Amino acid sequence: MGDADVPAAASILREEGVALIAGSVTDLAGVTRAKYVPVARLEAFARSGMGVSPSWSVFCVDSGIAFTPRIGVAGDLRIRIDPADLRVVESGVAWAPGVLTDQHGQPAPLCTRTLLMAAERAAAQCGIQVRMGAELECTMLAADTGPATAEPWSPYGIRTSLHRSEFLVDLAVSAQRAGLSVEQLHTEYGHDQLEMSLAPDTPTAAADAVILARIVLSRVAARHGLRISFSPVPFDGAAGNGAHLHLSLADEQGPLLSGGTGPHGMRDGGGHAIAGVLDTLPDLIGVYAGSVASALRLKPGNWAGATACWGLENREAAVRFVAATPGSPHGANIELKLIDPSANPYLAAAVFLSSALRGIDRALELPREIPENPAQSAIRTPPLPLAQRDALDALESSAVAAELLGADLVEALVAVRRYEQKTYGDLPPAQICDAVRLAWTC
């Protein structure tokens, strides 16, 4: 949007009853934080941005700050938004995703949205078109943050969904008003669990949609006396919440994951992409599922993708392959199942895409498929560092992580997650769940 269009955008927002503009960034703990300005300040928000401390990038799930040798009390960054991205999310409030820049308008090293946009450009430079889609699992809570219901739960049940029909209808209407393209909505396997599937888009737009969906879900729930938890495991022993990402790739010859002679119709490039994702998994668990609650979900039998393998429609594999069939309207794609909602979605999408591109660039060999439950397979798979301490050790020492993220970002991410481990890691699982149940709620 050009400068001349900003006053017109402000005028339209006022006509829609918008009084405040929110611009947000999502930090390395996966928490979304925002600044607000009156509509009259929209141009300033877009042109010069609103000031924030560099410590915003290393805020933790509670009020802690994980200072690093490079991030202390001095300095200033700016949140800048594009008015074209504004969406109405609450009565009187419009929201847009922001980027972090320095005071001269240059991207800040720890801006995860900028990192994802760079990964998109890298794909384009390789002649590869990318689409991503997201699935959000969450748990409905009572106003006191306890379970929303006490009666027996029926997974995917018509009873459990119709019991919340007023909430779900309000959610559908509010999502449409916010410009959120919802493809599917249903109650899930876990007690009081809900899943929303979003339409595929460019990677940055897909990650923006994840944040927008979290905002809409949380605000609509509040109107119905509910709260929403995006914790990987909101209650000890409960079903975990995933934040699965789907990825499809194409070049000038067509899709990489279909139309070929490889397994399930994939072309060589598609096999290399899957191999690239699997190759980096041990190093990047700390990005995808590195919070203090993540390991409570990453267990065999949870359909959390806790095994470094791939398979056709295999929901226990880290990478689930979805073939191009009449039942897959968006074509062939791969789903990375072990991502959970404590991950920064921009960061997770960036390394997911970058790992696939790395596999293509290096022509990595596709591992053997595991078509059954990996726990019952005779095929051995590389071990994954699922415990938080192990995941962070792997991330900190990883040359691949430094290559894909940069040393500054790895240092800051590890500092944030080690703060969690030190503060909460030795607590019993039930207390960990209690401590971070609302940490990722918008």
VEXSEKOL-598474 format. One record per residue (C-alpha): residue number from 1; residue in three letters; x, z, y. Coordinates in steps of 0.1 Angstrom, whole numbers, plus 5000, padded with zeros to 4 digits. Each point is the difference from the previous one (the first is absolute). Example, Ala and Ser with C-alpha at 12.3 -4.5 7.8 and 13.67 -1.06 7.14 Angstrom:
! residues 2
num: 1; residu: Ala; u: 5123; w: 5078; v: 4955
num: 2; residu: Ser; u: 5014; w: 4993; v: 5034
! end
This chain:
! residues 442
num: 1; residu: Met; u: 5000; w: 5000; v: 5000
num: 2; residu: Gly; u: 5014; w: 4990; v: 5034
num: 3; residu: Asp; u: 5002; w: 5023; v: 5030
num: 4; residu: Ala; u: 4971; w: 4983; v: 5016
num: 5; residu: Asp; u: 4977; w: 5008; v: 4971
num: 6; residu: Val; u: 5006; w: 5038; v: 5001
num: 7; residu: Pro; u: 4976; w: 5007; v: 5029
num: 8; residu: Ala; u: 4973; w: 4979; v: 4982
num: 9; residu: Ala; u: 5006; w: 5020; v: 4968
num: 10; residu: Ala; u: 4997; w: 5032; v: 5019
num: 11; residu: Ser; u: 4967; w: 4988; v: 5015
num: 12; residu: Ile; u: 4986; w: 4991; v: 4965
num: 13; residu: Leu; u: 5010; w: 5034; v: 4987
num: 14; residu: Arg; u: 4982; w: 5018; v: 5029
num: 15; residu: Glu; u: 4969; w: 4979; v: 4992
num: 16; residu: Glu; u: 5002; w: 5013; v: 4964
num: 17; residu: Gly; u: 5001; w: 5036; v: 5013
num: 18; residu: Val; u: 5037; w: 5005; v: 4994
num: 19; residu: Ala; u: 5016; w: 5026; v: 5022
num: 20; residu: Leu; u: 5033; w: 5008; v: 4982
num: 21; residu: Ile; u: 5027; w: 4978; v: 4984
num: 22; residu: Ala; u: 5019; w: 5014; v: 4970
num: 23; residu: Gly; u: 5034; w: 4985; v: 4990
num: 24; residu: Ser; u: 5015; w: 5014; v: 4968
num: 25; residu: Val; u: 5032; w: 4999; v: 4979
num: 26; residu: Thr; u: 5004; w: 5013; v: 4965
num: 27; residu: Asp; u: 5031; w: 5022; v: 4995
num: 28; residu: Leu; u: 5023; w: 5003; v: 4970
num: 29; residu: Ala; u: 4979; w: 5028; v: 4985
num: 30; residu: Gly; u: 4971; w: 4975; v: 4999
num: 31; residu: Val; u: 4981; w: 5018; v: 5027
num: 32; residu: Thr; u: 4983; w: 4979; v: 5027
num: 33; residu: Arg; u: 5005; w: 5013; v: 5036
num: 34; residu: Ala; u: 4985; w: 4987; v: 5032
num: 35; residu: Lys; u: 4999; w: 5000; v: 5038
num: 36; residu: Tyr; u: 4969; w: 4993; v: 5021
num: 37; residu: Val; u: 4995; w: 4985; v: 5034
num: 38; residu: Pro; u: 4969; w: 4992; v: 5020
num: 39; residu: Val; u: 4989; w: 4964; v: 4998
num: 40; residu: Ala; u: 5013; w: 4995; v: 5036
num: 41; residu: Arg; u: 5035; w: 5005; v: 4986
num: 42; residu: Leu; u: 4998; w: 4974; v: 4973
num: 43; residu: Glu; u: 5024; w: 4976; v: 5018
num: 44; residu: Ala; u: 5027; w: 5028; v: 5002
num: 45; residu: Phe; u: 4996; w: 5008; v: 4963
num: 46; residu: Ala; u: 5006; w: 4963; v: 4992
num: 47; residu: Arg; u: 5027; w: 4993; v: 5025
num: 48; residu: Ser; u: 5022; w: 5031; v: 5003
num: 49; residu: Gly; u: 4986; w: 5022; v: 4973
num: 50; residu: Met; u: 4994; w: 5038; v: 4998
num: 51; residu: Gly; u: 5030; w: 5023; v: 4997
num: 52; residu: Val; u: 5008; w: 5019; v: 4968
num: 53; residu: Ser; u: 5030; w: 5020; v: 4988
num: 54; residu: Pro; u: 5022; w: 4984; v: 4974
num: 55; residu: Ser; u: 4991; w: 5030; v: 4979
num: 56; residu: Trp; u: 4966; w: 4985; v: 4993
num: 57; residu: Ser; u: 5016; w: 4980; v: 4972
num: 58; residu: Val; u: 5012; w: 5032; v: 4983
num: 59; residu: Phe; u: 4969; w: 5021; v: 5004
num: 60; residu: Cys; u: 4991; w: 5016; v: 4967
num: 61; residu: Val; u: 4967; w: 5006; v: 4982
num: 62; residu: Asp; u: 4996; w: 5033; v: 5018
num: 63; residu: Ser; u: 5013; w: 5009; v: 5035
num: 64; residu: Gly; u: 5037; w: 4997; v: 4989
num: 65; residu: Ile; u: 5025; w: 4975; v: 5013
num: 66; residu: Ala; u: 5028; w: 4987; v: 4978
num: 67; residu: Phe; u: 5027; w: 4995; v: 5026
num: 68; residu: Thr; u: 5029; w: 4978; v: 4988
num: 69; residu: Pro; u: 5035; w: 4993; v: 5015
num: 70; residu: Arg; u: 4985; w: 4970; v: 5018
num: 71; residu: Ile; u: 4966; w: 5016; v: 5011
num: 72; residu: Gly; u: 5000; w: 5031; v: 5021
num: 73; residu: Val; u: 4982; w: 5013; v: 5031
num: 74; residu: Ala; u: 5012; w: 4973; v: 5024
num: 75; residu: Gly; u: 4988; w: 4964; v: 5005
num: 76; residu: Asp; u: 4968; w: 4982; v: 5005
num: 77; residu: Leu; u: 4981; w: 4972; v: 4982
num: 78; residu: Arg; u: 4968; w: 4982; v: 5009
num: 79; residu: Ile; u: 4968; w: 4992; v: 4979
num: 80; residu: Arg; u: 4988; w: 4965; v: 5010
num: 81; residu: Ile; u: 4968; w: 4984; v: 4988
num: 82; residu: Asp; u: 4986; w: 4964; v: 5001
num: 83; residu: Pro; u: 4965; w: 5001; v: 5016
num: 84; residu: Ala; u: 4990; w: 4972; v: 4975
num: 85; residu: Asp; u: 5003; w: 5026; v: 4972
num: 86; residu: Leu; u: 4975; w: 5025; v: 5015
num: 87; residu: Arg; u: 4971; w: 5011; v: 4978
num: 88; residu: Val; u: 4972; w: 5024; v: 5008
num: 89; residu: Val; u: 5004; w: 5029; v: 4976
num: 90; residu: Glu; u: 4978; w: 5028; v: 5015
num: 91; residu: Ser; u: 4974; w: 5002; v: 5027
num: 92; residu: Gly; u: 5020; w: 4994; v: 5032
num: 93; residu: Val; u: 5033; w: 4995; v: 4983
num: 94; residu: Ala; u: 5019; w: 4968; v: 4991
num: 95; residu: Trp; u: 5032; w: 5000; v: 4980
num: 96; residu: Ala; u: 5030; w: 4976; v: 4995
num: 97; residu: Pro; u: 5031; w: 5003; v: 4979
num: 98; residu: Gly; u: 5032; w: 5004; v: 5020
num: 99; residu: Val; u: 5036; w: 4992; v: 4998
num: 100; residu: Leu; u: 5029; w: 5023; v: 5010
num: 101; residu: Thr; u: 5024; w: 4986; v: 5025
num: 102; residu: Asp; u: 5027; w: 5013; v: 5023
num: 103; residu: Gln; u: 4995; w: 5002; v: 5037
num: 104; residu: His; u: 5012; w: 4964; v: 5003
num: 105; residu: Gly; u: 4974; w: 4987; v: 4976
num: 106; residu: Gln; u: 5024; w: 4995; v: 4971
num: 107; residu: Pro; u: 4988; w: 5011; v: 4965
num: 108; residu: Ala; u: 5009; w: 5035; v: 4991
num: 109; residu: Pro; u: 5021; w: 5003; v: 4968
num: 110; residu: Leu; u: 4975; w: 5022; v: 4983
num: 111; residu: Cys; u: 4969; w: 4979; v: 5008
num: 112; residu: Thr; u: 4985; w: 4993; v: 4965
num: 113; residu: Arg; u: 4975; w: 4975; v: 5014
num: 114; residu: Thr; u: 5029; w: 4980; v: 5015
num: 115; residu: Leu; u: 5018; w: 5001; v: 4966
num: 116; residu: Leu; u: 4970; w: 4986; v: 4983
num: 117; residu: Met; u: 4997; w: 4972; v: 5025
num: 118; residu: Ala; u: 5037; w: 4992; v: 4994
num: 119; residu: Ala; u: 4993; w: 4997; v: 4962
num: 120; residu: Glu; u: 4971; w: 4976; v: 5008
num: 121; residu: Arg; u: 5024; w: 4978; v: 5021
num: 122; residu: Ala; u: 5026; w: 5001; v: 4972
num: 123; residu: Ala; u: 4974; w: 4987; v: 4976
num: 124; residu: Ala; u: 4990; w: 4973; v: 5024
num: 125; residu: Gln; u: 5036; w: 4989; v: 5004
num: 126; residu: Cys; u: 5002; w: 4996; v: 4962
num: 127; residu: Gly; u: 4969; w: 4978; v: 5001
num: 128; residu: Ile; u: 4979; w: 5027; v: 4984
num: 129; residu: Gln; u: 4964; w: 5008; v: 5010
num: 130; residu: Val; u: 4990; w: 5036; v: 4994
num: 131; residu: Arg; u: 4966; w: 5017; v: 4995
num: 132; residu: Met; u: 4995; w: 5037; v: 4994
num: 133; residu: Gly; u: 4969; w: 5020; v: 4993
num: 134; residu: Ala; u: 4995; w: 5038; v: 4997
num: 135; residu: Glu; u: 4979; w: 5024; v: 4980
num: 136; residu: Leu; u: 4994; w: 5034; v: 5015
num: 137; residu: Glu; u: 4991; w: 5029; v: 4977
num: 138; residu: Cys; u: 4990; w: 5033; v: 5017
num: 139; residu: Thr; u: 4981; w: 5032; v: 4992
num: 140; residu: Met; u: 4969; w: 5012; v: 5018
num: 141; residu: Leu; u: 5002; w: 5036; v: 5010
num: 142; residu: Ala; u: 4975; w: 5026; v: 5013
num: 143; residu: Ala; u: 5004; w: 5011; v: 5036
num: 144; residu: Asp; u: 5020; w: 5030; v: 4988
num: 145; residu: Thr; u: 5024; w: 4976; v: 4982
num: 146; residu: Gly; u: 4988; w: 5011; v: 4966
num: 147; residu: Pro; u: 4983; w: 4977; v: 4974
num: 148; residu: Ala; u: 4971; w: 4980; v: 5016
num: 149; residu: Thr; u: 4978; w: 5005; v: 4969
num: 150; residu: Ala; u: 4997; w: 5025; v: 4972
num: 151; residu: Glu; u: 4979; w: 4981; v: 4975
num: 152; residu: Pro; u: 5015; w: 4979; v: 4972
num: 153; residu: Trp; u: 5015; w: 4967; v: 5011
num: 154; residu: Ser; u: 4992; w: 4966; v: 4986
num: 155; residu: Pro; u: 5029; w: 4976; v: 5006
num: 156; residu: Tyr; u: 4988; w: 4968; v: 5016
num: 157; residu: Gly; u: 4965; w: 5014; v: 4995
num: 158; residu: Ile; u: 4970; w: 4988; v: 5018
num: 159; residu: Arg; u: 4989; w: 5036; v: 5004
num: 160; residu: Thr; u: 5032; w: 5011; v: 5016
num: 161; residu: Ser; u: 5000; w: 4970; v: 5024
num: 162; residu: Leu; u: 4963; w: 5001; v: 5010
num: 163; residu: His; u: 5004; w: 5038; v: 5006
num: 164; residu: Arg; u: 5022; w: 4989; v: 5029
num: 165; residu: Ser; u: 4981; w: 4969; v: 5010
num: 166; residu: Glu; u: 4995; w: 5010; v: 5037
num: 167; residu: Phe; u: 5037; w: 5005; v: 5003
num: 168; residu: Leu; u: 5009; w: 4968; v: 4982
num: 169; residu: Val; u: 4975; w: 4979; v: 5021
num: 170; residu: Asp; u: 5014; w: 5016; v: 5032
num: 171; residu: Leu; u: 5035; w: 4992; v: 4987
num: 172; residu: Ala; u: 4992; w: 4963; v: 4994
num: 173; residu: Val; u: 4984; w: 4996; v: 5034
num: 174; residu: Ser; u: 5028; w: 5018; v: 5018
num: 175; residu: Ala; u: 5027; w: 4980; v: 4982
num: 176; residu: Gln; u: 4983; w: 4967; v: 5010
num: 177; residu: Arg; u: 4998; w: 5012; v: 5036
num: 178; residu: Ala; u: 5037; w: 5008; v: 4999
num: 179; residu: Gly; u: 5008; w: 4965; v: 4986
num: 180; residu: Leu; u: 5011; w: 5014; v: 4967
num: 181; residu: Ser; u: 4995; w: 4976; v: 4971
num: 182; residu: Val; u: 4988; w: 5021; v: 4971
num: 183; residu: Glu; u: 4998; w: 4982; v: 4966
num: 184; residu: Gln; u: 4989; w: 5029; v: 4978
num: 185; residu: Leu; u: 4989; w: 5036; v: 5003
num: 186; residu: His; u: 4992; w: 5024; v: 4971
num: 187; residu: Thr; u: 5003; w: 5035; v: 4987
num: 188; residu: Glu; u: 5030; w: 5003; v: 4978
num: 189; residu: Tyr; u: 5011; w: 5018; v: 4968
num: 190; residu: Gly; u: 5011; w: 5033; v: 5017
num: 191; residu: His; u: 4975; w: 5026; v: 5011
num: 192; residu: Asp; u: 4987; w: 4991; v: 5035
num: 193; residu: Gln; u: 5024; w: 4971; v: 5001
num: 194; residu: Leu; u: 4993; w: 4968; v: 5019
num: 195; residu: Glu; u: 5018; w: 4966; v: 5001
num: 196; residu: Met; u: 4999; w: 4973; v: 5027
num: 197; residu: Ser; u: 5016; w: 4966; v: 4993
num: 198; residu: Leu; u: 5010; w: 4979; v: 5030
num: 199; residu: Ala; u: 5003; w: 4962; v: 5003
num: 200; residu: Pro; u: 5034; w: 4984; v: 4998
num: 201; residu: Asp; u: 5018; w: 4991; v: 5032
num: 202; residu: Thr; u: 5035; w: 4996; v: 5014
num: 203; residu: Pro; u: 5021; w: 5031; v: 4991
num: 204; residu: Thr; u: 5000; w: 5015; v: 5035
num: 205; residu: Ala; u: 4963; w: 4995; v: 5004
num: 206; residu: Ala; u: 4994; w: 5014; v: 4965
num: 207; residu: Ala; u: 5019; w: 5032; v: 5009
num: 208; residu: Asp; u: 4982; w: 5002; v: 5033
num: 209; residu: Ala; u: 4967; w: 4998; v: 4980
num: 210; residu: Val; u: 5011; w: 5030; v: 4979
num: 211; residu: Ile; u: 5004; w: 5022; v: 5031
num: 212; residu: Leu; u: 4967; w: 4987; v: 5014
num: 213; residu: Ala; u: 4982; w: 5007; v: 4967
num: 214; residu: Arg; u: 5014; w: 5035; v: 4999
num: 215; residu: Ile; u: 4987; w: 5006; v: 5036
num: 216; residu: Val; u: 4966; w: 4986; v: 4992
num: 217; residu: Leu; u: 4996; w: 5019; v: 4968
num: 218; residu: Ser; u: 5010; w: 5033; v: 5016
num: 219; residu: Arg; u: 4978; w: 4996; v: 5030
num: 220; residu: Val; u: 4969; w: 4989; v: 4981
num: 221; residu: Ala; u: 5005; w: 5028; v: 4975
num: 222; residu: Ala; u: 5000; w: 5025; v: 5029
num: 223; residu: Arg; u: 4966; w: 4988; v: 5011
num: 224; residu: His; u: 4987; w: 5009; v: 4966
num: 225; residu: Gly; u: 5015; w: 5034; v: 4997
num: 226; residu: Leu; u: 5028; w: 4988; v: 4978
num: 227; residu: Arg; u: 5038; w: 4998; v: 5003
num: 228; residu: Ile; u: 5023; w: 4974; v: 4983
num: 229; residu: Ser; u: 5032; w: 5008; v: 4982
num: 230; residu: Phe; u: 5026; w: 4973; v: 4995
num: 231; residu: Ser; u: 5023; w: 5024; v: 4982
num: 232; residu: Pro; u: 5016; w: 4986; v: 4968
num: 233; residu: Val; u: 4984; w: 5029; v: 4982
num: 234; residu: Pro; u: 4975; w: 5020; v: 5021
num: 235; residu: Phe; u: 4994; w: 5027; v: 4974
num: 236; residu: Asp; u: 5022; w: 5012; v: 4972
num: 237; residu: Gly; u: 4990; w: 4982; v: 4968
num: 238; residu: Ala; u: 4978; w: 4975; v: 5018
num: 239; residu: Ala; u: 5003; w: 4962; v: 4997
num: 240; residu: Gly; u: 5025; w: 4987; v: 5024
num: 241; residu: Asn; u: 4994; w: 4976; v: 5030
num: 242; residu: Gly; u: 5019; w: 4967; v: 5000
num: 243; residu: Ala; u: 5007; w: 4976; v: 5028
num: 244; residu: His; u: 5006; w: 4969; v: 4980
num: 245; residu: Leu; u: 5013; w: 4968; v: 5017
num: 246; residu: His; u: 4993; w: 4965; v: 4987
num: 247; residu: Leu; u: 5025; w: 4972; v: 5007
num: 248; residu: Ser; u: 4997; w: 4962; v: 4997
num: 249; residu: Leu; u: 5027; w: 4975; v: 5008
num: 250; residu: Ala; u: 4999; w: 4962; v: 5005
num: 251; residu: Asp; u: 5024; w: 4973; v: 5011
num: 252; residu: Glu; u: 4994; w: 4963; v: 5009
num: 253; residu: Gln; u: 4994; w: 4992; v: 4963
num: 254; residu: Gly; u: 4973; w: 5027; v: 4997
num: 255; residu: Pro; u: 4996; w: 5035; v: 4987
num: 256; residu: Leu; u: 5030; w: 5016; v: 4983
num: 257; residu: Leu; u: 4979; w: 5021; v: 4976
num: 258; residu: Ser; u: 4980; w: 4972; v: 4986
num: 259; residu: Gly; u: 5002; w: 4963; v: 4992
num: 260; residu: Gly; u: 5032; w: 5003; v: 4980
num: 261; residu: Thr; u: 5011; w: 5001; v: 4964
num: 262; residu: Gly; u: 5012; w: 5036; v: 5000
num: 263; residu: Pro; u: 4981; w: 5031; v: 4987
num: 264; residu: His; u: 4963; w: 4998; v: 5009
num: 265; residu: Gly; u: 5007; w: 4969; v: 5020
num: 266; residu: Met; u: 5025; w: 5014; v: 5025
num: 267; residu: Arg; u: 5027; w: 4977; v: 5014
num: 268; residu: Asp; u: 5037; w: 5010; v: 4999
num: 269; residu: Gly; u: 4999; w: 5013; v: 5035
num: 270; residu: Gly; u: 4971; w: 5023; v: 4991
num: 271; residu: Gly; u: 5020; w: 5014; v: 4971
num: 272; residu: His; u: 5030; w: 5006; v: 5023
num: 273; residu: Ala; u: 4977; w: 5018; v: 5025
num: 274; residu: Ile; u: 4987; w: 5024; v: 4974
num: 275; residu: Ala; u: 5035; w: 5006; v: 4987
num: 276; residu: Gly; u: 5011; w: 5008; v: 5035
num: 277; residu: Val; u: 4973; w: 5026; v: 5005
num: 278; residu: Leu; u: 5008; w: 5017; v: 4966
num: 279; residu: Asp; u: 5037; w: 4998; v: 5007
num: 280; residu: Thr; u: 4997; w: 5021; v: 5032
num: 281; residu: Leu; u: 4974; w: 5025; v: 4988
num: 282; residu: Pro; u: 5024; w: 5028; v: 4990
num: 283; residu: Asp; u: 5016; w: 4999; v: 5034
num: 284; residu: Leu; u: 4968; w: 4998; v: 5020
num: 285; residu: Ile; u: 4977; w: 5026; v: 4984
num: 286; residu: Gly; u: 5008; w: 5021; v: 5030
num: 287; residu: Val; u: 4983; w: 4974; v: 5022
num: 288; residu: Tyr; u: 4970; w: 4993; v: 4978
num: 289; residu: Ala; u: 4993; w: 5035; v: 4988
num: 290; residu: Gly; u: 5025; w: 5024; v: 5015
num: 291; residu: Ser; u: 4979; w: 5029; v: 5013
num: 292; residu: Val; u: 4999; w: 5035; v: 4986
num: 293; residu: Ala; u: 4966; w: 4992; v: 4984
num: 294; residu: Ser; u: 5009; w: 4966; v: 4985
num: 295; residu: Ala; u: 5015; w: 5011; v: 4968
num: 296; residu: Leu; u: 4968; w: 5019; v: 4991
num: 297; residu: Arg; u: 4984; w: 4965; v: 4997
num: 298; residu: Leu; u: 5028; w: 4980; v: 4984
num: 299; residu: Lys; u: 4994; w: 5010; v: 4964
num: 300; residu: Pro; u: 4993; w: 4978; v: 4969
num: 301; residu: Gly; u: 4963; w: 4997; v: 4993
num: 302; residu: Asn; u: 4990; w: 5002; v: 5037
num: 303; residu: Trp; u: 4999; w: 4962; v: 5005
num: 304; residu: Ala; u: 5025; w: 5007; v: 5028
num: 305; residu: Gly; u: 5025; w: 4974; v: 4989
num: 306; residu: Ala; u: 5027; w: 5025; v: 4992
num: 307; residu: Thr; u: 5020; w: 4977; v: 4977
num: 308; residu: Ala; u: 5024; w: 4973; v: 5013
num: 309; residu: Cys; u: 4984; w: 4970; v: 4982
num: 310; residu: Trp; u: 4974; w: 4973; v: 5005
num: 311; residu: Gly; u: 4971; w: 4987; v: 4980
num: 312; residu: Leu; u: 4969; w: 4979; v: 5002
num: 313; residu: Glu; u: 4972; w: 5023; v: 5013
num: 314; residu: Asn; u: 5020; w: 5029; v: 4988
num: 315; residu: Arg; u: 4989; w: 5030; v: 5021
num: 316; residu: Glu; u: 5028; w: 5023; v: 4987
num: 317; residu: Ala; u: 5027; w: 4976; v: 5010
num: 318; residu: Ala; u: 5016; w: 5004; v: 5035
num: 319; residu: Val; u: 4993; w: 4963; v: 5005
num: 320; residu: Arg; u: 4966; w: 4987; v: 4989
num: 321; residu: Phe; u: 4998; w: 4962; v: 4997
num: 322; residu: Val; u: 4967; w: 4984; v: 5010
num: 323; residu: Ala; u: 4998; w: 4965; v: 4987
num: 324; residu: Ala; u: 4983; w: 4971; v: 5018
num: 325; residu: Thr; u: 4966; w: 4999; v: 4983
num: 326; residu: Pro; u: 4964; w: 4995; v: 5011
num: 327; residu: Gly; u: 4998; w: 5038; v: 5002
num: 328; residu: Ser; u: 5028; w: 5001; v: 5026
num: 329; residu: Pro; u: 4987; w: 4983; v: 5031
num: 330; residu: His; u: 5032; w: 5005; v: 5019
num: 331; residu: Gly; u: 5021; w: 4985; v: 4973
num: 332; residu: Ala; u: 5029; w: 5015; v: 4981
num: 333; residu: Asn; u: 5017; w: 5030; v: 5015
num: 334; residu: Ile; u: 5020; w: 5031; v: 4991
num: 335; residu: Glu; u: 4988; w: 5036; v: 5006
num: 336; residu: Leu; u: 5026; w: 5028; v: 5006
num: 337; residu: Lys; u: 4981; w: 5030; v: 4986
num: 338; residu: Leu; u: 5024; w: 5029; v: 5006
num: 339; residu: Ile; u: 4996; w: 5000; v: 5039
num: 340; residu: Asp; u: 4980; w: 5030; v: 5012
num: 341; residu: Pro; u: 4984; w: 5008; v: 5033
num: 342; residu: Ser; u: 5028; w: 5023; v: 5012
num: 343; residu: Ala; u: 5022; w: 4968; v: 5004
num: 344; residu: Asn; u: 5002; w: 4984; v: 5033
num: 345; residu: Pro; u: 4981; w: 4967; v: 4993
num: 346; residu: Tyr; u: 5022; w: 4979; v: 5022
num: 347; residu: Leu; u: 5031; w: 5013; v: 4983
num: 348; residu: Ala; u: 4986; w: 4996; v: 4965
num: 349; residu: Ala; u: 4988; w: 4964; v: 5008
num: 350; residu: Ala; u: 5034; w: 4991; v: 5015
num: 351; residu: Val; u: 5021; w: 5011; v: 4970
num: 352; residu: Phe; u: 4974; w: 4986; v: 4975
num: 353; residu: Leu; u: 5003; w: 4966; v: 5016
num: 354; residu: Ser; u: 5037; w: 5002; v: 5006
num: 355; residu: Ser; u: 5006; w: 5009; v: 4964
num: 356; residu: Ala; u: 4980; w: 4970; v: 4988
num: 357; residu: Leu; u: 5020; w: 4977; v: 5024
num: 358; residu: Arg; u: 5033; w: 5016; v: 4988
num: 359; residu: Gly; u: 4990; w: 4992; v: 4964
num: 360; residu: Ile; u: 4993; w: 4964; v: 5009
num: 361; residu: Asp; u: 5032; w: 4996; v: 5020
num: 362; residu: Arg; u: 5021; w: 5014; v: 4970
num: 363; residu: Ala; u: 4979; w: 4982; v: 4974
num: 364; residu: Leu; u: 4996; w: 5033; v: 4981
num: 365; residu: Glu; u: 4988; w: 4996; v: 4964
num: 366; residu: Leu; u: 4965; w: 5012; v: 4993
num: 367; residu: Pro; u: 5000; w: 5029; v: 4975
num: 368; residu: Arg; u: 4980; w: 4999; v: 4969
num: 369; residu: Glu; u: 4963; w: 5007; v: 5005
num: 370; residu: Ile; u: 4985; w: 5032; v: 4987
num: 371; residu: Pro; u: 4964; w: 4991; v: 4990
num: 372; residu: Glu; u: 4990; w: 5035; v: 4988
num: 373; residu: Asn; u: 5003; w: 5035; v: 5011
num: 374; residu: Pro; u: 5037; w: 5005; v: 5009
num: 375; residu: Ala; u: 5000; w: 5034; v: 4984
num: 376; residu: Gln; u: 4991; w: 4983; v: 4966
num: 377; residu: Ser; u: 5023; w: 4970; v: 5004
num: 378; residu: Ala; u: 5032; w: 4994; v: 4980
num: 379; residu: Ile; u: 5015; w: 4983; v: 5031
num: 380; residu: Arg; u: 5021; w: 5024; v: 5020
num: 381; residu: Thr; u: 4997; w: 5001; v: 5037
num: 382; residu: Pro; u: 5024; w: 5012; v: 5027
num: 383; residu: Pro; u: 4994; w: 5037; v: 5009
num: 384; residu: Leu; u: 4985; w: 5007; v: 5034
num: 385; residu: Pro; u: 5010; w: 5030; v: 5022
num: 386; residu: Leu; u: 4965; w: 5014; v: 5003
num: 387; residu: Ala; u: 5008; w: 5035; v: 5011
num: 388; residu: Gln; u: 5002; w: 5002; v: 5038
num: 389; residu: Arg; u: 5036; w: 5013; v: 5001
num: 390; residu: Asp; u: 5011; w: 4973; v: 4975
num: 391; residu: Ala; u: 4982; w: 4972; v: 5020
num: 392; residu: Leu; u: 5017; w: 5011; v: 5032
num: 393; residu: Asp; u: 5034; w: 5002; v: 4985
num: 394; residu: Ala; u: 4995; w: 4964; v: 4987
num: 395; residu: Leu; u: 4988; w: 4988; v: 5034
num: 396; residu: Glu; u: 5028; w: 5017; v: 5019
num: 397; residu: Ser; u: 5028; w: 4985; v: 4978
num: 398; residu: Ser; u: 4984; w: 4966; v: 4996
num: 399; residu: Ala; u: 5018; w: 4969; v: 5013
num: 400; residu: Val; u: 4967; w: 4980; v: 4995
num: 401; residu: Ala; u: 4981; w: 5025; v: 5023
num: 402; residu: Ala; u: 5027; w: 4997; v: 5026
num: 403; residu: Glu; u: 4998; w: 4962; v: 4998
num: 404; residu: Leu; u: 4962; w: 4998; v: 5003
num: 405; residu: Leu; u: 4994; w: 5029; v: 5024
num: 406; residu: Gly; u: 5032; w: 5006; v: 5019
num: 407; residu: Ala; u: 5021; w: 5032; v: 4999
num: 408; residu: Asp; u: 4982; w: 5016; v: 5029
num: 409; residu: Leu; u: 4966; w: 4997; v: 4985
num: 410; residu: Val; u: 5012; w: 5012; v: 4966
num: 411; residu: Glu; u: 5016; w: 5031; v: 5016
num: 412; residu: Ala; u: 4969; w: 5008; v: 5019
num: 413; residu: Leu; u: 4976; w: 4995; v: 4971
num: 414; residu: Val; u: 5021; w: 5021; v: 4977
num: 415; residu: Ala; u: 5002; w: 5028; v: 5027
num: 416; residu: Val; u: 4962; w: 5000; v: 5003
num: 417; residu: Arg; u: 4993; w: 5002; v: 4963
num: 418; residu: Arg; u: 5028; w: 5026; v: 4994
num: 419; residu: Tyr; u: 4983; w: 5022; v: 5025
num: 420; residu: Glu; u: 4969; w: 4998; v: 4979
num: 421; residu: Gln; u: 5019; w: 5007; v: 4968
num: 422; residu: Lys; u: 5017; w: 5030; v: 5016
num: 423; residu: Thr; u: 4968; w: 5014; v: 5015
num: 424; residu: Tyr; u: 4975; w: 4994; v: 4972
num: 425; residu: Gly; u: 5019; w: 4987; v: 4970
num: 426; residu: Asp; u: 5003; w: 5033; v: 4982
num: 427; residu: Leu; u: 4964; w: 5010; v: 5004
num: 428; residu: Pro; u: 4976; w: 4998; v: 4971
num: 429; residu: Pro; u: 4981; w: 4966; v: 4998
num: 430; residu: Ala; u: 4967; w: 5016; v: 5012
num: 431; residu: Gln; u: 5017; w: 5013; v: 5032
num: 432; residu: Ile; u: 5017; w: 4966; v: 5006
num: 433; residu: Cys; u: 4966; w: 4984; v: 4998
num: 434; residu: Asp; u: 4985; w: 5025; v: 5024
num: 435; residu: Ala; u: 5028; w: 4996; v: 5025
num: 436; residu: Val; u: 4999; w: 4963; v: 5004
num: 437; residu: Arg; u: 4964; w: 4991; v: 4991
num: 438; residu: Leu; u: 4992; w: 4988; v: 5036
num: 439; residu: Ala; u: 5035; w: 4989; v: 5010
num: 440; residu: Trp; u: 4992; w: 4963; v: 4999
num: 441; residu: Thr; u: 4964; w: 5002; v: 5012
num: 442; residu: Cys; u: 4993; w: 4979; v: 5032
! end
